[in-house]
């Protein structure tokens, strides 16, 4: 009998930080990765410690047994209860994108930065921002199908109906769905919405996109981009630590 570990399902992965020993740049690495390439200096970055799947996998209980699981993770159930809504929506997003790993990983990285900013920006609606992070690019697949384009304004048009359908299926409250859809409908258009929830999503998306679109060695240009485009003090601080100081 061949057993397949459910932990290899991408919906169970987590994102964390690892520092490049060569240039000091901080990269995001998924919980199933042992090595990544630094986008700044192209050096290979290896984990100093190999993580146990018990630390991140939702299926640890069935793999190691109830007694051992309780011994190693006595408080995990309380944490899991708080994350249920996030895990359900992550699962729906992953199912929708299918084998489009690039879009799935982008959403996960944006979610990672959303949660970092939320630690400092206390006035936001955590549920709205987390859901917006997971689904902000959900319209891109339909844009490619209809228009053969990934244009941001087209994503703003096509994304909200898909997000609404997913969130109604999951059972999210109507007022939350309405705000999430408004954020998705403006997530390429700063100025249309002036809420903290929108600003956190905007900054988190920028934190991921900078390393894909700009030269990380041009510090002066990066500083101008950060000062001009980031909307929250926490987002700006994280961006400067990550892209200017190499932390």
C-alpha positions in Angstrom: 0.0 0.0 0.0 1.5 3.4 -1.1 0.8 6.3 1.3 1.0 9.8 0.1 1.7 12.5 2.7 -1.1 15.1 2.6 1.5 17.7 3.8 2.8 18.0 0.2 -0.5 19.5 -0.8 0.4 23.2 -1.4 -2.6 24.4 0.6 -0.7 23.3 3.8 2.5 25.2 3.2 3.6 28.2 5.2 5.9 31.1 4.4 8.8 32.3 6.6 11.9 34.4 6.4 15.5 33.4 5.8 18.5 35.8 5.5 21.1 35.6 2.7 24.5 35.2 4.3 26.2 36.8 1.3 24.3 40.1 0.9 22.0 40.2 4.0 18.8 40.3 1.9 15.7 38.7 3.5 13.9 36.2 1.4 10.6 34.4 1.9 10.9 30.6 1.8 8.0 28.0 1.9 7.9 25.4 4.6 8.7 22.6 2.1 11.7 24.3 0.6 15.3 23.6 1.7 16.9 26.2 -0.6 16.0 29.3 -2.5 18.0 31.7 -4.8 18.5 35.2 -3.5 16.9 37.7 -5.9 19.5 40.3 -5.1 22.8 38.5 -5.4 21.7 35.1 -6.8 23.4 33.2 -4.0 21.9 29.9 -2.8 20.2 30.2 0.6 19.9 27.0 2.6 17.9 26.5 5.8 20.0 26.4 8.9 17.5 24.0 10.4 15.3 21.5 8.6 11.8 22.1 9.9 9.7 19.3 11.2 6.4 18.9 9.4 4.7 18.8 12.8 5.5 22.6 13.0 3.4 23.5 10.0 1.4 20.6 8.5 -2.3 20.3 9.2 -2.1 16.5 9.0 0.4 16.0 11.7 -2.2 14.5 14.0 -3.1 11.6 11.7 0.6 11.0 10.8 2.0 10.6 14.3 -1.0 9.6 16.3 -3.2 11.4 18.9 -1.1 10.8 22.0 2.2 11.9 20.5 0.5 14.9 18.8 -0.9 16.1 22.1 2.5 15.8 23.7 4.2 17.8 21.1 1.6 20.4 20.3 -0.7 21.0 23.4 -2.0 24.3 22.2 -2.4 23.8 18.5 -6.2 23.3 18.5 -6.7 26.8 19.9 -4.6 28.3 17.1 -6.3 26.1 14.4 -9.7 27.3 15.5 -8.7 30.9 14.9 -7.4 30.1 11.5 -10.3 28.1 10.2 -11.8 30.8 8.0 -8.4 31.6 6.4 -7.7 27.9 5.7 -11.0 27.4 4.0 -10.6 30.4 1.7 -7.0 29.4 0.9 -8.3 26.0 -0.1 -10.9 27.6 -2.4 -8.3 29.9 -4.0 -5.9 26.9 -4.6 -8.7 24.8 -6.1 -9.6 27.7 -8.4 -6.1 28.4 -9.6 -5.4 24.6 -10.0 -1.8 24.1 -11.2 -1.0 27.8 -11.5 1.6 27.7 -8.7 2.9 31.2 -9.5 -0.4 32.8 -8.7 -1.0 30.6 -5.6 2.4 31.4 -4.2 2.0 35.1 -4.9 -1.2 35.2 -2.9 0.5 33.3 -0.1 3.4 35.8 0.0 1.0 38.8 0.0 -0.9 37.1 2.9 2.4 36.7 4.8 3.1 40.4 4.6 -0.5 41.3 5.4 -0.1 39.4 8.7 3.2 41.2 9.5 1.6 44.6 8.9 -1.4 43.7 10.9 0.8 43.1 13.9 1.5 46.9 13.9 -1.6 48.4 12.3 -4.2 47.7 15.0 -7.2 49.5 13.6 -7.8 47.2 10.6 -10.4 44.5 10.2 -8.2 41.4 10.3 -10.7 39.2 8.5 -11.3 41.6 5.6 -7.6 42.2 5.0 -6.7 38.5 5.2 -9.5 37.5 2.8 -8.5 40.3 0.4 -4.9 39.1 0.4 -5.9 35.6 -0.6 -8.3 36.7 -3.3 -7.0 40.0 -4.6 -5.8 38.5 -7.9 -8.6 36.0 -8.3 -9.8 37.7 -11.5 -6.6 37.2 -13.4 -7.5 33.7 -14.8 -10.8 35.0 -16.2 -8.9 38.0 -17.7 -6.6 35.7 -19.6 -9.5 33.6 -20.8 -11.7 36.5 -21.9 -9.1 39.1 -23.1 -5.8 37.3 -23.3 -4.5 39.9 -20.9 -3.6 40.3 -17.2 -4.2 44.1 -17.2 -4.9 45.4 -13.7 -8.1 47.3 -14.6 -9.5 44.1 -16.2 -8.6 42.2 -13.0 -10.5 44.8 -11.0 -13.6 44.1 -13.2 -13.5 40.3 -13.3 -12.3 39.6 -9.8 -15.2 40.7 -7.5 -17.9 38.3 -8.9 -15.6 35.4 -8.6 -14.6 36.4 -5.0 -18.2 36.9 -4.1 -19.1 33.4 -5.3 -16.2 31.8 -3.3 -17.0 33.8 -0.1 -20.7 33.0 -0.2 -19.9 29.3 -0.6 -17.6 29.5 2.5 -20.3 31.3 4.5 -18.7 34.7 5.0 -21.0 37.5 6.2 -22.4 39.8 3.5 -20.9 43.0 4.9 -17.4 41.4 4.8 -18.0 40.1 1.2 -19.0 43.6 0.1 -15.9 45.3 1.5 -13.5 42.6 0.1 -15.1 42.9 -3.3 -14.6 46.7 -3.2 -11.0 46.3 -2.3 -10.5 43.7 -5.1 -12.2 46.1 -7.5 -9.7 48.8 -6.7 -6.5 46.9 -5.8 -4.6 48.4 -8.8 -6.1 51.9 -8.3 -4.9 53.7 -5.1 -7.0 56.6 -4.1 -10.4 55.0 -4.9 -10.6 53.6 -1.4 -9.0 55.3 1.6 -9.5 52.7 4.3 -6.8 51.1 6.4 -7.9 47.7 5.2 -7.2 48.7 1.6 -3.9 50.3 2.5 -2.6 47.2 4.2 -3.5 45.0 1.2 -1.9 47.6 -1.2 1.4 47.7 0.8 1.6 43.9 1.1 1.1 43.5 -2.7 3.9 46.0 -3.3 6.2 44.2 -0.8 6.0 41.1 -3.0 6.1 42.9 -6.4 9.1 45.0 -5.8 11.6 42.2 -6.1 10.0 41.0 -9.3 9.9 44.4 -11.0 12.9 46.5 -9.8 16.6 46.2 -9.5 17.2 45.4 -5.8 20.7 46.9 -5.9 19.6 50.4 -6.9 18.9 51.6 -3.3 18.2 55.2 -4.3 15.5 54.2 -6.7 14.0 51.7 -4.2 13.9 54.4 -1.6 12.0 56.7 -3.9 9.6 53.9 -4.8 8.9 53.0 -1.2 8.4 56.7 -0.1 6.1 57.3 -3.0 4.0 54.2 -3.1 3.5 52.8 0.4 0.5 53.9 2.3 1.0 52.6 5.9 3.8 53.4 8.3 4.2 49.6 9.1 4.4 48.7 5.4 6.9 51.4 4.7 9.0 50.3 7.7 9.0 46.6 6.6 9.9 47.6 3.0 12.8 49.7 4.1 14.1 47.0 6.4 13.8 44.4 3.7 14.9 46.3 0.6 17.2 49.1 1.9 19.0 47.7 5.0 19.1 44.0 3.9 17.5 42.7 7.0 
